[in-house]
């Protein structure tokens, strides 16, 4: 049951974010993320791991979505706080996405190659959908620059989040242990 609630919650936040952005509003995505996170964290078995995943996803999103904005490859609707940075609603989606790795996407924790493949394909498709269907994102010609960057970024970020979720979720999190030892 938690699988479906997590998945549905993420999709609701995604729709709130892109519909809000289409209307020039960043707050619906941010508000949706806060509401989703509050629900997830209150029922989480590993709330510290979830918070650490959210922070990690924030920084990943800042890079993966900030670079193409800065390069002029992508223009985001509701580009708050700046048109040259990843907008708040996109960062909220990254943070929401991170929470799914201990719920609906938990199976990716041990299948990093599938996570990479899903990121490689699913990441750019989400932006194309937000662009064509919702007009929340505009990919500037030649589009392949943005799509290649997004595919690469998501192909790296998705398994990284899955790996971190596995590492931090099993037996609790110790954020002070920053070693990158392989898991048994």
C-alpha positions as CSV (number, residue, x, y, z in Angstrom):
1,X,0.0,0.0,0.0
2,X,2.8,2.4,0.9
3,X,4.2,1.8,-2.6
4,X,1.1,3.2,-4.3
5,X,0.7,6.1,-1.9
6,X,4.3,7.1,-2.5
7,X,4.0,6.8,-6.2
8,X,0.7,8.7,-6.3
9,X,2.0,11.4,-4.0
10,X,5.0,12.0,-6.2
11,X,2.9,12.2,-9.3
12,X,0.6,14.7,-7.6
13,X,3.5,16.9,-6.6
14,X,4.8,16.7,-10.2
15,X,1.5,17.8,-11.6
16,X,1.2,20.6,-9.0
17,X,4.8,21.8,-9.9
18,X,4.4,21.8,-13.7
19,X,0.9,23.2,-13.7
20,X,1.9,25.9,-11.3
21,X,5.0,26.7,-13.3
22,X,3.0,26.9,-16.5
23,X,0.9,29.6,-14.7
24,X,4.1,31.4,-13.6
25,X,3.9,30.1,-10.0
26,X,6.7,28.3,-8.2
27,X,4.9,27.9,-4.9
28,X,2.5,25.0,-5.8
29,X,5.5,22.6,-6.4
30,X,7.3,23.8,-3.3
31,X,4.1,23.5,-1.2
32,X,3.4,20.0,-2.7
33,X,6.9,18.9,-1.8
34,X,6.5,20.2,1.8
35,X,3.2,18.4,2.2
36,X,4.5,15.2,0.6
37,X,7.6,15.3,2.7
38,X,5.7,15.9,5.9
39,X,3.5,12.8,5.2
40,X,6.5,10.6,4.2
41,X,8.7,11.7,7.1
42,X,6.1,11.1,9.7
43,X,5.6,7.5,8.6
44,X,9.2,6.8,7.6
45,X,11.3,4.1,9.3
46,X,14.4,6.1,8.4
47,X,13.5,9.8,8.6
48,X,17.2,10.9,8.9
49,X,18.1,9.0,5.8
50,X,15.1,10.6,3.9
51,X,16.2,14.1,5.0
52,X,19.8,13.3,3.9
53,X,18.5,12.0,0.5
54,X,16.4,15.2,0.1
55,X,19.5,17.4,0.7
56,X,21.5,15.3,-1.7
57,X,18.8,15.5,-4.4
58,X,18.6,19.3,-3.9
59,X,22.3,19.6,-4.7
60,X,22.1,17.2,-7.6
61,X,19.1,19.1,-9.0
62,X,20.9,22.4,-8.5
63,X,23.7,21.1,-10.9
64,X,21.6,19.0,-13.3
65,X,19.0,21.7,-13.9
66,X,21.1,24.7,-13.1
67,X,23.8,24.1,-15.7
68,X,21.5,24.0,-18.7
69,X,19.6,27.1,-17.5
70,X,22.9,28.9,-17.2
71,X,24.0,27.7,-20.6
72,X,20.8,28.9,-22.2
73,X,19.7,25.4,-23.2
74,X,16.6,25.4,-21.1
75,X,14.2,28.1,-20.1
76,X,12.0,27.4,-17.1
77,X,8.6,28.9,-16.5
78,X,8.3,30.4,-13.0
79,X,12.1,30.7,-12.9
80,X,12.3,31.8,-9.4
81,X,14.7,32.8,-7.8
82,X,16.7,33.4,-11.1
83,X,16.5,32.5,-14.7
84,X,20.1,31.3,-14.6
85,X,19.5,28.8,-11.7
86,X,17.4,25.7,-11.2
87,X,14.0,27.1,-10.2
88,X,12.5,26.3,-6.8
89,X,9.8,24.1,-8.2
90,X,12.3,21.9,-10.0
91,X,14.4,21.6,-6.8
92,X,11.2,20.7,-5.0
93,X,10.6,17.9,-7.5
94,X,14.1,16.6,-7.0
95,X,13.6,16.5,-3.3
96,X,10.3,14.7,-3.7
97,X,11.8,12.2,-6.1
98,X,14.5,11.4,-3.5
99,X,11.8,10.3,-1.0
100,X,10.6,7.7,-3.4
101,X,13.9,5.7,-3.0
102,X,12.9,4.5,0.4
103,X,9.3,3.8,-0.6
104,X,8.0,3.2,-4.2
105,X,11.5,2.9,-5.8
106,X,13.1,0.9,-3.0
107,X,13.8,-2.0,-5.5
108,X,16.3,0.3,-7.3
109,X,18.5,0.3,-4.3
110,X,20.0,-3.0,-5.4
111,X,19.5,-2.6,-9.1
112,X,21.7,0.4,-9.9
113,X,22.0,-0.4,-13.6
114,X,18.2,-0.3,-13.9
115,X,18.2,3.0,-12.0
116,X,20.8,4.4,-14.5
117,X,18.7,3.2,-17.4
118,X,15.5,4.7,-16.0
119,X,17.3,8.0,-15.3
120,X,18.8,8.0,-18.8
121,X,15.4,7.6,-20.5
122,X,12.9,8.8,-17.9
123,X,14.6,12.0,-17.0
124,X,14.6,13.6,-20.5
125,X,11.1,12.2,-21.2
126,X,9.8,14.1,-18.1
127,X,11.3,17.3,-19.4
128,X,9.8,16.7,-22.9
129,X,6.4,16.1,-21.3
130,X,6.8,19.3,-19.2
131,X,7.8,21.1,-22.3
132,X,5.3,19.9,-24.9
133,X,2.3,19.0,-22.7
134,X,2.5,21.6,-20.0
135,X,4.8,24.4,-21.3
136,X,6.6,24.6,-18.0
137,X,10.0,24.0,-19.6
138,X,11.3,25.3,-23.0
139,X,14.1,23.4,-24.6
140,X,16.1,25.7,-26.8
141,X,17.3,24.7,-30.2
142,X,19.3,22.6,-30.8
143,X,17.5,20.6,-28.2
144,X,20.0,17.8,-28.2
145,X,22.3,19.8,-26.0
146,X,19.8,20.0,-23.2
147,X,18.5,16.4,-23.7
148,X,22.1,15.0,-23.7
149,X,22.9,16.9,-20.5
150,X,19.7,15.8,-18.8
151,X,20.1,12.2,-19.9
152,X,23.6,12.1,-18.6
153,X,22.7,13.9,-15.4
154,X,19.7,11.7,-14.6
155,X,21.6,8.6,-15.6
156,X,24.2,9.5,-12.9
157,X,21.8,11.0,-10.3
158,X,19.2,8.2,-10.2
159,X,21.6,5.4,-9.3
160,X,23.5,7.7,-6.9
161,X,20.2,8.4,-5.0
162,X,19.4,4.7,-5.0
163,X,22.8,3.8,-3.7
164,X,22.6,6.5,-1.0
165,X,19.1,5.3,0.0
166,X,20.4,1.8,0.5
167,X,23.5,2.9,2.3
168,X,21.7,5.3,4.7
169,X,18.5,3.2,5.1
170,X,20.0,0.0,6.3
171,X,20.3,0.1,10.0
172,X,19.9,3.8,10.2
173,X,22.1,6.7,9.0
174,X,25.3,8.0,10.2
175,X,25.8,11.1,8.1
176,X,29.2,11.7,9.7
177,X,30.5,8.5,8.0
178,X,31.2,9.9,4.6
179,X,33.3,7.0,3.3
180,X,32.3,5.5,0.0
181,X,32.9,1.9,0.8
182,X,31.0,-0.7,-1.3
183,X,28.1,-2.3,0.4
184,X,28.3,-6.0,1.1
